[in-house]
Amino acid sequence: MRATPEERRPWIEVGSLARALDPGVVLSADLSGMDLIKAVQQAPASEYLLIEPTGQVFGVLAATDLDLAFAGV
């Protein structure tokens, strides 16, 4: 949505901006450490959808934030 100029947003259907999720970018919110690193290496992407064990959405993990966390920044 950020790539769409603000003045055009009212005329664009949300469905036209949606995209299918590759199963590799849907990760368990419980992953950490080496398990998380392995999962991200298997499916490189800019963002990952984090899902709770109950199936509820936990949030979105940006790869840049993950890189900063591992870099200690």
mmCIF file of the N, C-alpha and C atoms, coordinates in Angstrom:
data_MODEL
# 
_entry.id   MODEL 
# 
loop_
_atom_site.group_PDB 
_atom_site.id 
_atom_site.type_symbol 
_atom_site.label_atom_id 
_atom_site.label_alt_id 
_atom_site.label_comp_id 
_atom_site.label_asym_id 
_atom_site.label_entity_id 
_atom_site.label_seq_id 
_atom_site.pdbx_PDB_ins_code 
_atom_site.Cartn_x 
_atom_site.Cartn_y 
_atom_site.Cartn_z 
_atom_site.occupancy 
_atom_site.B_iso_or_equiv 
_atom_site.pdbx_formal_charge 
_atom_site.auth_seq_id 
_atom_site.auth_comp_id 
_atom_site.auth_asym_id 
_atom_site.auth_atom_id 
_atom_site.pdbx_PDB_model_num 
ATOM 1   N N  . MET A 1 1  ? 0.829   -1.190  0.000  1.00 0.00 ? 1  MET A N  1 
ATOM 2   C CA . MET A 1 1  ? 0.000   0.000   0.000  1.00 0.00 ? 1  MET A CA 1 
ATOM 3   C C  . MET A 1 1  ? 0.872   1.251   0.000  1.00 0.00 ? 1  MET A C  1 
ATOM 4   N N  . ARG A 1 2  ? 2.023   1.194   0.615  1.00 0.00 ? 2  ARG A N  1 
ATOM 5   C CA . ARG A 1 2  ? 2.872   2.384   0.663  1.00 0.00 ? 2  ARG A CA 1 
ATOM 6   C C  . ARG A 1 2  ? 3.333   2.810   -0.726 1.00 0.00 ? 2  ARG A C  1 
ATOM 7   N N  . ALA A 1 3  ? 3.438   1.843   -1.655 1.00 0.00 ? 3  ALA A N  1 
ATOM 8   C CA . ALA A 1 3  ? 3.883   2.163   -3.007 1.00 0.00 ? 3  ALA A CA 1 
ATOM 9   C C  . ALA A 1 3  ? 2.799   2.872   -3.811 1.00 0.00 ? 3  ALA A C  1 
ATOM 10  N N  . THR A 1 4  ? 1.582   2.826   -3.338 1.00 0.00 ? 4  THR A N  1 
ATOM 11  C CA . THR A 1 4  ? 0.467   3.481   -4.018 1.00 0.00 ? 4  THR A CA 1 
ATOM 12  C C  . THR A 1 4  ? 0.363   4.929   -3.544 1.00 0.00 ? 4  THR A C  1 
ATOM 13  N N  . PRO A 1 5  ? 0.407   5.890   -4.481 1.00 0.00 ? 5  PRO A N  1 
ATOM 14  C CA . PRO A 1 5  ? 0.293   7.294   -4.070 1.00 0.00 ? 5  PRO A CA 1 
ATOM 15  C C  . PRO A 1 5  ? -0.984  7.517   -3.270 1.00 0.00 ? 5  PRO A C  1 
ATOM 16  N N  . GLU A 1 6  ? -0.885  8.313   -2.245 1.00 0.00 ? 6  GLU A N  1 
ATOM 17  C CA . GLU A 1 6  ? -2.013  8.543   -1.332 1.00 0.00 ? 6  GLU A CA 1 
ATOM 18  C C  . GLU A 1 6  ? -3.270  9.021   -2.062 1.00 0.00 ? 6  GLU A C  1 
ATOM 19  N N  . GLU A 1 7  ? -3.111  9.856   -3.072 1.00 0.00 ? 7  GLU A N  1 
ATOM 20  C CA . GLU A 1 7  ? -4.276  10.380  -3.769 1.00 0.00 ? 7  GLU A CA 1 
ATOM 21  C C  . GLU A 1 7  ? -5.006  9.311   -4.599 1.00 0.00 ? 7  GLU A C  1 
ATOM 22  N N  . ARG A 1 8  ? -4.355  8.174   -4.879 1.00 0.00 ? 8  ARG A N  1 
ATOM 23  C CA . ARG A 1 8  ? -4.988  7.094   -5.639 1.00 0.00 ? 8  ARG A CA 1 
ATOM 24  C C  . ARG A 1 8  ? -5.600  6.030   -4.742 1.00 0.00 ? 8  ARG A C  1 
ATOM 25  N N  . ARG A 1 9  ? -5.261  5.994   -3.477 1.00 0.00 ? 9  ARG A N  1 
ATOM 26  C CA . ARG A 1 9  ? -5.708  4.939   -2.564 1.00 0.00 ? 9  ARG A CA 1 
ATOM 27  C C  . ARG A 1 9  ? -7.223  4.783   -2.462 1.00 0.00 ? 9  ARG A C  1 
ATOM 28  N N  . PRO A 1 10 ? -8.007  5.859   -2.451 1.00 0.00 ? 10 PRO A N  1 
ATOM 29  C CA . PRO A 1 10 ? -9.456  5.667   -2.337 1.00 0.00 ? 10 PRO A CA 1 
ATOM 30  C C  . PRO A 1 10 ? -10.071 4.904   -3.517 1.00 0.00 ? 10 PRO A C  1 
ATOM 31  N N  . TRP A 1 11 ? -9.386  4.846   -4.659 1.00 0.00 ? 11 TRP A N  1 
ATOM 32  C CA . TRP A 1 11 ? -9.950  4.216   -5.850 1.00 0.00 ? 11 TRP A CA 1 
ATOM 33  C C  . TRP A 1 11 ? -9.364  2.842   -6.137 1.00 0.00 ? 11 TRP A C  1 
ATOM 34  N N  . ILE A 1 12 ? -8.552  2.341   -5.271 1.00 0.00 ? 12 ILE A N  1 
ATOM 35  C CA . ILE A 1 12 ? -7.930  1.031   -5.484 1.00 0.00 ? 12 ILE A CA 1 
ATOM 36  C C  . ILE A 1 12 ? -8.550  0.021   -4.533 1.00 0.00 ? 12 ILE A C  1 
ATOM 37  N N  . GLU A 1 13 ? -9.015  -1.090  -5.110 1.00 0.00 ? 13 GLU A N  1 
ATOM 38  C CA . GLU A 1 13 ? -9.582  -2.150  -4.292 1.00 0.00 ? 13 GLU A CA 1 
ATOM 39  C C  . GLU A 1 13 ? -8.460  -2.883  -3.562 1.00 0.00 ? 13 GLU A C  1 
ATOM 40  N N  . VAL A 1 14 ? -8.683  -3.183  -2.300 1.00 0.00 ? 14 VAL A N  1 
ATOM 41  C CA . VAL A 1 14 ? -7.675  -3.865  -1.493 1.00 0.00 ? 14 VAL A CA 1 
ATOM 42  C C  . VAL A 1 14 ? -7.287  -5.202  -2.128 1.00 0.00 ? 14 VAL A C  1 
ATOM 43  N N  . GLY A 1 15 ? -8.250  -5.899  -2.694 1.00 0.00 ? 15 GLY A N  1 
ATOM 44  C CA . GLY A 1 15 ? -7.981  -7.192  -3.313 1.00 0.00 ? 15 GLY A CA 1 
ATOM 45  C C  . GLY A 1 15 ? -6.953  -7.123  -4.426 1.00 0.00 ? 15 GLY A C  1 
ATOM 46  N N  . SER A 1 16 ? -6.862  -5.998  -5.103 1.00 0.00 ? 16 SER A N  1 
ATOM 47  C CA . SER A 1 16 ? -5.892  -5.869  -6.193 1.00 0.00 ? 16 SER A CA 1 
ATOM 48  C C  . SER A 1 16 ? -4.457  -5.740  -5.665 1.00 0.00 ? 16 SER A C  1 
ATOM 49  N N  . LEU A 1 17 ? -4.338  -5.401  -4.381 1.00 0.00 ? 17 LEU A N  1 
ATOM 50  C CA . LEU A 1 17 ? -3.012  -5.272  -3.769 1.00 0.00 ? 17 LEU A CA 1 
ATOM 51  C C  . LEU A 1 17 ? -2.606  -6.528  -3.001 1.00 0.00 ? 17 LEU A C  1 
ATOM 52  N N  . ALA A 1 18 ? -3.570  -7.410  -2.769 1.00 0.00 ? 18 ALA A N  1 
ATOM 53  C CA . ALA A 1 18 ? -3.310  -8.622  -1.992 1.00 0.00 ? 18 ALA A CA 1 
ATOM 54  C C  . ALA A 1 18 ? -2.448  -9.592  -2.788 1.00 0.00 ? 18 ALA A C  1 
ATOM 55  N N  . ARG A 1 19 ? -1.759  -10.444 -2.068 1.00 0.00 ? 19 ARG A N  1 
ATOM 56  C CA . ARG A 1 19 ? -0.956  -11.479 -2.721 1.00 0.00 ? 19 ARG A CA 1 
ATOM 57  C C  . ARG A 1 19 ? -1.062  -12.764 -1.918 1.00 0.00 ? 19 ARG A C  1 
ATOM 58  N N  . ALA A 1 20 ? -0.900  -13.860 -2.607 1.00 0.00 ? 20 ALA A N  1 
ATOM 59  C CA . ALA A 1 20 ? -0.951  -15.156 -1.936 1.00 0.00 ? 20 ALA A CA 1 
ATOM 60  C C  . ALA A 1 20 ? 0.306   -15.344 -1.099 1.00 0.00 ? 20 ALA A C  1 
ATOM 61  N N  . LEU A 1 21 ? 0.150   -16.055 0.009  1.00 0.00 ? 21 LEU A N  1 
ATOM 62  C CA . LEU A 1 21 ? 1.299   -16.326 0.867  1.00 0.00 ? 21 LEU A CA 1 
ATOM 63  C C  . LEU A 1 21 ? 1.902   -17.677 0.523  1.00 0.00 ? 21 LEU A C  1 
ATOM 64  N N  . ASP A 1 22 ? 3.184   -17.684 0.287  1.00 0.00 ? 22 ASP A N  1 
ATOM 65  C CA . ASP A 1 22 ? 3.913   -18.932 0.115  1.00 0.00 ? 22 ASP A CA 1 
ATOM 66  C C  . ASP A 1 22 ? 3.952   -19.603 1.482  1.00 0.00 ? 22 ASP A C  1 
ATOM 67  N N  . PRO A 1 23 ? 3.697   -20.904 1.563  1.00 0.00 ? 23 PRO A N  1 
ATOM 68  C CA . PRO A 1 23 ? 3.712   -21.573 2.874  1.00 0.00 ? 23 PRO A CA 1 
ATOM 69  C C  . PRO A 1 23 ? 5.013   -21.369 3.655  1.00 0.00 ? 23 PRO A C  1 
ATOM 70  N N  . GLY A 1 24 ? 6.118   -21.131 2.951  1.00 0.00 ? 24 GLY A N  1 
ATOM 71  C CA . GLY A 1 24 ? 7.402   -20.933 3.621  1.00 0.00 ? 24 GLY A CA 1 
ATOM 72  C C  . GLY A 1 24 ? 7.510   -19.640 4.403  1.00 0.00 ? 24 GLY A C  1 
ATOM 73  N N  . VAL A 1 25 ? 6.632   -18.680 4.114  1.00 0.00 ? 25 VAL A N  1 
ATOM 74  C CA . VAL A 1 25 ? 6.696   -17.399 4.826  1.00 0.00 ? 25 VAL A CA 1 
ATOM 75  C C  . VAL A 1 25 ? 5.718   -17.340 5.994  1.00 0.00 ? 25 VAL A C  1 
ATOM 76  N N  . VAL A 1 26 ? 5.044   -18.455 6.261  1.00 0.00 ? 26 VAL A N  1 
ATOM 77  C CA . VAL A 1 26 ? 4.156   -18.554 7.422  1.00 0.00 ? 26 VAL A CA 1 
ATOM 78  C C  . VAL A 1 26 ? 4.901   -19.369 8.466  1.00 0.00 ? 26 VAL A C  1 
ATOM 79  N N  . LEU A 1 27 ? 5.273   -18.723 9.561  1.00 0.00 ? 27 LEU A N  1 
ATOM 80  C CA . LEU A 1 27 ? 6.095   -19.355 10.587 1.00 0.00 ? 27 LEU A CA 1 
ATOM 81  C C  . LEU A 1 27 ? 5.366   -19.398 11.917 1.00 0.00 ? 27 LEU A C  1 
ATOM 82  N N  . SER A 1 28 ? 5.737   -20.349 12.730 1.00 0.00 ? 28 SER A N  1 
ATOM 83  C CA . SER A 1 28 ? 5.202   -20.429 14.081 1.00 0.00 ? 28 SER A CA 1 
ATOM 84  C C  . SER A 1 28 ? 5.792   -19.298 14.915 1.00 0.00 ? 28 SER A C  1 
ATOM 85  N N  . ALA A 1 29 ? 4.955   -18.646 15.682 1.00 0.00 ? 29 ALA A N  1 
ATOM 86  C CA . ALA A 1 29 ? 5.415   -17.564 16.554 1.00 0.00 ? 29 ALA A CA 1 
ATOM 87  C C  . ALA A 1 29 ? 6.312   -18.095 17.664 1.00 0.00 ? 29 ALA A C  1 
ATOM 88  N N  . ASP A 1 30 ? 6.322   -19.407 17.855 1.00 0.00 ? 30 ASP A N  1 
ATOM 89  C CA . ASP A 1 30 ? 7.148   -20.027 18.897 1.00 0.00 ? 30 ASP A CA 1 
ATOM 90  C C  . ASP A 1 30 ? 8.595   -20.252 18.472 1.00 0.00 ? 30 ASP A C  1 
ATOM 91  N N  . LEU A 1 31 ? 8.902   -20.069 17.187 1.00 0.00 ? 31 LEU A N  1 
ATOM 92  C CA . LEU A 1 31 ? 10.267  -20.318 16.718 1.00 0.00 ? 31 LEU A CA 1 
ATOM 93  C C  . LEU A 1 31 ? 11.235  -19.307 17.321 1.00 0.00 ? 31 LEU A C  1 
ATOM 94  N N  . SER A 1 32 ? 12.430  -19.772 17.637 1.00 0.00 ? 32 SER A N  1 
ATOM 95  C CA . SER A 1 32 ? 13.473  -18.877 18.137 1.00 0.00 ? 32 SER A CA 1 
ATOM 96  C C  . SER A 1 32 ? 14.830  -19.499 17.838 1.00 0.00 ? 32 SER A C  1 
ATOM 97  N N  . GLY A 1 33 ? 15.860  -18.722 18.014 1.00 0.00 ? 33 GLY A N  1 
ATOM 98  C CA . GLY A 1 33 ? 17.228  -19.203 17.860 1.00 0.00 ? 33 GLY A CA 1 
ATOM 99  C C  . GLY A 1 33 ? 17.501  -19.856 16.516 1.00 0.00 ? 33 GLY A C  1 
ATOM 100 N N  . MET A 1 34 ? 18.180  -21.000 16.558 1.00 0.00 ? 34 MET A N  1 
ATOM 101 C CA . MET A 1 34 ? 18.580  -21.695 15.336 1.00 0.00 ? 34 MET A CA 1 
ATOM 102 C C  . MET A 1 34 ? 17.378  -22.175 14.526 1.00 0.00 ? 34 MET A C  1 
ATOM 103 N N  . ASP A 1 35 ? 16.295  -22.547 15.196 1.00 0.00 ? 35 ASP A N  1 
ATOM 104 C CA . ASP A 1 35 ? 15.102  -22.978 14.458 1.00 0.00 ? 35 ASP A CA 1 
ATOM 105 C C  . ASP A 1 35 ? 14.547  -21.844 13.609 1.00 0.00 ? 35 ASP A C  1 
ATOM 106 N N  . LEU A 1 36 ? 14.566  -20.646 14.155 1.00 0.00 ? 36 LEU A N  1 
ATOM 107 C CA . LEU A 1 36 ? 14.103  -19.480 13.411 1.00 0.00 ? 36 LEU A CA 1 
ATOM 108 C C  . LEU A 1 36 ? 15.048  -19.171 12.251 1.00 0.00 ? 36 LEU A C  1 
ATOM 109 N N  . ILE A 1 37 ? 16.326  -19.221 12.503 1.00 0.00 ? 37 ILE A N  1 
ATOM 110 C CA . ILE A 1 37 ? 17.316  -18.961 11.448 1.00 0.00 ? 37 ILE A CA 1 
ATOM 111 C C  . ILE A 1 37 ? 17.151  -19.959 10.308 1.00 0.00 ? 37 ILE A C  1 
ATOM 112 N N  . LYS A 1 38 ? 17.002  -21.234 10.631 1.00 0.00 ? 38 LYS A N  1 
ATOM 113 C CA . LYS A 1 38 ? 16.834  -22.262 9.602  1.00 0.00 ? 38 LYS A CA 1 
ATOM 114 C C  . LYS A 1 38 ? 15.571  -22.027 8.788  1.00 0.00 ? 38 LYS A C  1 
ATOM 115 N N  . ALA A 1 39 ? 14.478  -21.685 9.451  1.00 0.00 ? 39 ALA A N  1 
ATOM 116 C CA . ALA A 1 39 ? 13.212  -21.449 8.749  1.00 0.00 ? 39 ALA A CA 1 
ATOM 117 C C  . ALA A 1 39 ? 13.327  -20.275 7.787  1.00 0.00 ? 39 ALA A C  1 
ATOM 118 N N  . VAL A 1 40 ? 14.008  -19.222 8.207  1.00 0.00 ? 40 VAL A N  1 
ATOM 119 C CA . VAL A 1 40 ? 14.187  -18.038 7.364  1.00 0.00 ? 40 VAL A CA 1 
ATOM 120 C C  . VAL A 1 40 ? 15.129  -18.341 6.204  1.00 0.00 ? 40 VAL A C  1 
ATOM 121 N N  . GLN A 1 41 ? 16.147  -19.138 6.436  1.00 0.00 ? 41 GLN A N  1 
ATOM 122 C CA . GLN A 1 41 ? 17.076  -19.505 5.364  1.00 0.00 ? 41 GLN A CA 1 
ATOM 123 C C  . GLN A 1 41 ? 16.399  -20.379 4.313  1.00 0.00 ? 41 GLN A C  1 
ATOM 124 N N  . GLN A 1 42 ? 15.451  -21.208 4.735  1.00 0.00 ? 42 GLN A N  1 
ATOM 125 C CA . GLN A 1 42 ? 14.760  -22.087 3.796  1.00 0.00 ? 42 GLN A CA 1 
ATOM 126 C C  . GLN A 1 42 ? 13.805  -21.326 2.883  1.00 0.00 ? 42 GLN A C  1 
ATOM 127 N N  . ALA A 1 43 ? 13.323  -20.196 3.329  1.00 0.00 ? 43 ALA A N  1 
ATOM 128 C CA . ALA A 1 43 ? 12.375  -19.406 2.540  1.00 0.00 ? 43 ALA A CA 1 
ATOM 129 C C  . ALA A 1 43 ? 12.703  -17.924 2.676  1.00 0.00 ? 43 ALA A C  1 
ATOM 130 N N  . PRO A 1 44 ? 13.767  -17.464 2.000  1.00 0.00 ? 44 PRO A N  1 
ATOM 131 C CA . PRO A 1 44 ? 14.118  -16.043 2.092  1.00 0.00 ? 44 PRO A CA 1 
ATOM 132 C C  . PRO A 1 44 ? 12.965  -15.152 1.606  1.00 0.00 ? 44 PRO A C  1 
ATOM 133 N N  . ALA A 1 45 ? 12.639  -14.168 2.420  1.00 0.00 ? 45 ALA A N  1 
ATOM 134 C CA . ALA A 1 45 ? 11.559  -13.229 2.081  1.00 0.00 ? 45 ALA A CA 1 
ATOM 135 C C  . ALA A 1 45 ? 11.789  -11.931 2.841  1.00 0.00 ? 45 ALA A C  1 
ATOM 136 N N  . SER A 1 46 ? 11.042  -10.907 2.477  1.00 0.00 ? 46 SER A N  1 
ATOM 137 C CA . SER A 1 46 ? 11.174  -9.619  3.176  1.00 0.00 ? 46 SER A CA 1 
ATOM 138 C C  . SER A 1 46 ? 10.316  -9.582  4.437  1.00 0.00 ? 46 SER A C  1 
ATOM 139 N N  . GLU A 1 47 ? 9.254   -10.421 4.473  1.00 0.00 ? 47 GLU A N  1 
ATOM 140 C CA . GLU A 1 47 ? 8.358   -10.448 5.627  1.00 0.00 ? 47 GLU A CA 1 
ATOM 141 C C  . GLU A 1 47 ? 7.849   -11.870 5.850  1.00 0.00 ? 47 GLU A C  1 
ATOM 142 N N  . TYR A 1 48 ? 7.524   -12.148 7.104  1.00 0.00 ? 48 TYR A N  1 
ATOM 143 C CA . TYR A 1 48 ? 7.007   -13.464 7.485  1.00 0.00 ? 48 TYR A CA 1 
ATOM 144 C C  . TYR A 1 48 ? 5.763   -13.263 8.347  1.00 0.00 ? 48 TYR A C  1 
ATOM 145 N N  . LEU A 1 49 ? 4.753   -14.100 8.114  1.00 0.00 ? 49 LEU A N  1 
ATOM 146 C CA . LEU A 1 49 ? 3.547   -14.074 8.928  1.00 0.00 ? 49 LEU A CA 1 
ATOM 147 C C  . LEU A 1 49 ? 3.758   -15.034 10.090 1.00 0.00 ? 49 LEU A C  1 
ATOM 148 N N  . LEU A 1 50 ? 3.595   -14.540 11.310 1.00 0.00 ? 50 LEU A N  1 
ATOM 149 C CA . LEU A 1 50 ? 3.783   -15.368 12.504 1.00 0.00 ? 50 LEU A CA 1 
ATOM 150 C C  . LEU A 1 50 ? 2.425   -15.820 13.025 1.00 0.00 ? 50 LEU A C  1 
ATOM 151 N N  . ILE A 1 51 ? 2.300   -17.130 13.225 1.00 0.00 ? 51 ILE A N  1 
ATOM 152 C CA . ILE A 1 51 ? 1.048   -17.738 13.650 1.00 0.00 ? 51 ILE A CA 1 
ATOM 153 C C  . ILE A 1 51 ? 1.221   -18.403 15.009 1.00 0.00 ? 51 ILE A C  1 
ATOM 154 N N  . GLU A 1 52 ? 0.260   -18.172 15.890 1.00 0.00 ? 52 GLU A N  1 
ATOM 155 C CA . GLU A 1 52 ? 0.233   -18.815 17.213 1.00 0.00 ? 52 GLU A CA 1 
ATOM 156 C C  . GLU A 1 52 ? -0.092  -20.304 17.043 1.00 0.00 ? 52 GLU A C  1 
ATOM 157 N N  . PRO A 1 53 ? 0.247   -21.138 18.025 1.00 0.00 ? 53 PRO A N  1 
ATOM 158 C CA . PRO A 1 53 ? -0.126  -22.557 17.954 1.00 0.00 ? 53 PRO A CA 1 
ATOM 159 C C  . PRO A 1 53 ? -1.639  -22.767 17.809 1.00 0.00 ? 53 PRO A C  1 
ATOM 160 N N  . THR A 1 54 ? -2.432  -21.795 18.242 1.00 0.00 ? 54 THR A N  1 
ATOM 161 C CA . THR A 1 54 ? -3.885  -21.883 18.130 1.00 0.00 ? 54 THR A CA 1 
ATOM 162 C C  . THR A 1 54 ? -4.383  -21.570 16.722 1.00 0.00 ? 54 THR A C  1 
ATOM 163 N N  . GLY A 1 55 ? -3.476  -21.085 15.853 1.00 0.00 ? 55 GLY A N  1 
ATOM 164 C CA . GLY A 1 55 ? -3.854  -20.715 14.498 1.00 0.00 ? 55 GLY A CA 1 
ATOM 165 C C  . GLY A 1 55 ? -4.127  -19.238 14.327 1.00 0.00 ? 55 GLY A C  1 
ATOM 166 N N  . GLN A 1 56 ? -4.127  -18.491 15.430 1.00 0.00 ? 56 GLN A N  1 
ATOM 167 C CA . GLN A 1 56 ? -4.356  -17.050 15.353 1.00 0.00 ? 56 GLN A CA 1 
ATOM 168 C C  . GLN A 1 56 ? -3.096  -16.339 14.872 1.00 0.00 ? 56 GLN A C  1 
ATOM 169 N N  . VAL A 1 57 ? -3.315  -15.239 14.185 1.00 0.00 ? 57 VAL A N  1 
ATOM 170 C CA . VAL A 1 57 ? -2.192  -14.435 13.706 1.00 0.00 ? 57 VAL A CA 1 
ATOM 171 C C  . VAL A 1 57 ? -1.552  -13.726 14.888 1.00 0.00 ? 57 VAL A C  1 
ATOM 172 N N  . PHE A 1 58 ? -0.234  -13.858 15.008 1.00 0.00 ? 58 PHE A N  1 
ATOM 173 C CA . PHE A 1 58 ? 0.523   -13.184 16.056 1.00 0.00 ? 58 PHE A CA 1 
ATOM 174 C C  . PHE A 1 58 ? 1.005   -11.833 15.545 1.00 0.00 ? 58 PHE A C  1 
ATOM 175 N N  . GLY A 1 59 ? 1.485   -11.819 14.292 1.00 0.00 ? 59 GLY A N  1 
ATOM 176 C CA . GLY A 1 59 ? 1.971   -10.578 13.717 1.00 0.00 ? 59 GLY A CA 1 
ATOM 177 C C  . GLY A 1 59 ? 2.819   -10.832 12.485 1.00 0.00 ? 59 GLY A C  1 
ATOM 178 N N  . VAL A 1 60 ? 3.498   -9.804  12.047 1.00 0.00 ? 60 VAL A N  1 
ATOM 179 C CA . VAL A 1 60 ? 4.362   -9.878  10.873 1.00 0.00 ? 60 VAL A CA 1 
ATOM 180 C C  . VAL A 1 60 ? 5.789   -9.585  11.311 1.00 0.00 ? 60 VAL A C  1 
ATOM 181 N N  . LEU A 1 61 ? 6.706   -10.415 10.868 1.00 0.00 ? 61 LEU A N  1 
ATOM 182 C CA . LEU A 1 61 ? 8.123   -10.231 11.176 1.00 0.00 ? 61 LEU A CA 1 
ATOM 183 C C  . LEU A 1 61 ? 8.829   -9.752  9.917  1.00 0.00 ? 61 LEU A C  1 
ATOM 184 N N  . ALA A 1 62 ? 9.408   -8.574  9.979  1.00 0.00 ? 62 ALA A N  1 
ATOM 185 C CA . ALA A 1 62 ? 10.173  -8.044  8.848  1.00 0.00 ? 62 ALA A CA 1 
ATOM 186 C C  . ALA A 1 62 ? 11.590  -8.590  8.914  1.00 0.00 ? 62 ALA A C  1 
ATOM 187 N N  . ALA A 1 63 ? 12.097  -9.041  7.790  1.00 0.00 ? 63 ALA A N  1 
ATOM 188 C CA . ALA A 1 63 ? 13.447  -9.601  7.738  1.00 0.00 ? 63 ALA A CA 1 
ATOM 189 C C  . ALA A 1 63 ? 14.487  -8.571  8.184  1.00 0.00 ? 63 ALA A C  1 
ATOM 190 N N  . THR A 1 64 ? 14.249  -7.300  7.890  1.00 0.00 ? 64 THR A N  1 
ATOM 191 C CA . THR A 1 64 ? 15.208  -6.270  8.320  1.00 0.00 ? 64 THR A CA 1 
ATOM 192 C C  . THR A 1 64 ? 15.261  -6.173  9.843  1.00 0.00 ? 64 THR A C  1 
ATOM 193 N N  . ASP A 1 65 ? 14.107  -6.312  10.497 1.00 0.00 ? 65 ASP A N  1 
ATOM 194 C CA . ASP A 1 65 ? 14.087  -6.290  11.962 1.00 0.00 ? 65 ASP A CA 1 
ATOM 195 C C  . ASP A 1 65 ? 14.816  -7.500  12.532 1.00 0.00 ? 65 ASP A C  1 
ATOM 196 N N  . LEU A 1 66 ? 14.644  -8.639  11.879 1.00 0.00 ? 66 LEU A N  1 
ATOM 197 C CA . LEU A 1 66 ? 15.331  -9.856  12.312 1.00 0.00 ? 66 LEU A CA 1 
ATOM 198 C C  . LEU A 1 66 ? 16.845  -9.687  12.164 1.00 0.00 ? 66 LEU A C  1 
ATOM 199 N N  . ASP A 1 67 ? 17.271  -9.119  11.045 1.00 0.00 ? 67 ASP A N  1 
ATOM 200 C CA . ASP A 1 67 ? 18.701  -8.866  10.825 1.00 0.00 ? 67 ASP A CA 1 
ATOM 201 C C  . ASP A 1 67 ? 19.268  -7.946  11.898 1.00 0.00 ? 67 ASP A C  1 
ATOM 202 N N  . LEU A 1 68 ? 18.528  -6.899  12.239 1.00 0.00 ? 68 LEU A N  1 
ATOM 203 C CA . LEU A 1 68 ? 18.988  -5.966  13.266 1.00 0.00 ? 68 LEU A CA 1 
ATOM 204 C C  . LEU A 1 68 ? 19.066  -6.640  14.630 1.00 0.00 ? 68 LEU A C  1 
ATOM 205 N N  . ALA A 1 69 ? 18.106  -7.505  14.923 1.00 0.00 ? 69 ALA A N  1 
ATOM 206 C CA . ALA A 1 69 ? 18.099  -8.208  16.216 1.00 0.00 ? 69 ALA A CA 1 
ATOM 207 C C  . ALA A 1 69 ? 19.312  -9.122  16.337 1.00 0.00 ? 69 ALA A C  1 
ATOM 208 N N  . PHE A 1 70 ? 19.629  -9.839  15.263 1.00 0.00 ? 70 PHE A N  1 
ATOM 209 C CA . PHE A 1 70 ? 20.784  -10.731 15.305 1.00 0.00 ? 70 PHE A CA 1 
ATOM 210 C C  . PHE A 1 70 ? 22.103  -9.976  15.284 1.00 0.00 ? 70 PHE A C  1 
ATOM 211 N N  . ALA A 1 71 ? 22.086  -8.754  14.746 1.00 0.00 ? 71 ALA A N  1 
ATOM 212 C CA . ALA A 1 71 ? 23.287  -7.935  14.724 1.00 0.00 ? 71 ALA A CA 1 
ATOM 213 C C  . ALA A 1 71 ? 23.503  -7.234  16.068 1.00 0.00 ? 71 ALA A C  1 
ATOM 214 N N  . GLY A 1 72 ? 22.488  -7.306  16.927 1.00 0.00 ? 72 GLY A N  1 
ATOM 215 C CA . GLY A 1 72 ? 22.602  -6.681  18.236 1.00 0.00 ? 72 GLY A CA 1 
ATOM 216 C C  . GLY A 1 72 ? 22.366  -5.188  18.230 1.00 0.00 ? 72 GLY A C  1 
ATOM 217 N N  . VAL A 1 73 ? 21.696  -4.703  17.208 1.00 0.00 ? 73 VAL A N  1 
ATOM 218 C CA . VAL A 1 73 ? 21.433  -3.248  17.098 1.00 0.00 ? 73 VAL A CA 1 
ATOM 219 C C  . VAL A 1 73 ? 20.157  -2.905  17.806 1.00 0.00 ? 73 VAL A C  1 
# 
